[in-house]
Amino acid sequence: MEALVNAFDSPNILEERKSYGRLYRKEVDERERDLASALKKMVKSYSETGTTLDSKKKWTDWWATHKDTAQFITPPVHTYE
């Protein structure tokens, strides 16, 4: 959980593409939506965080407040026999 929340602020994200302007921003926005979506699937009570463009701040604030009390969803275990 903490790794995904911290990934919002990764300074080296797509470093080689920063000169692409709007395309770079679009890729960063998509990455942030993907991170928010993954977080939403991990936490039982994620409140109003969602997967909007301001998800970064909402998830960072939520994690700072709920770090010690967060309840996580246990993914189902499948056997493929």
Order of alpha helices (4+ residues) and beta strands (2+ residues): alpha-alpha-alpha
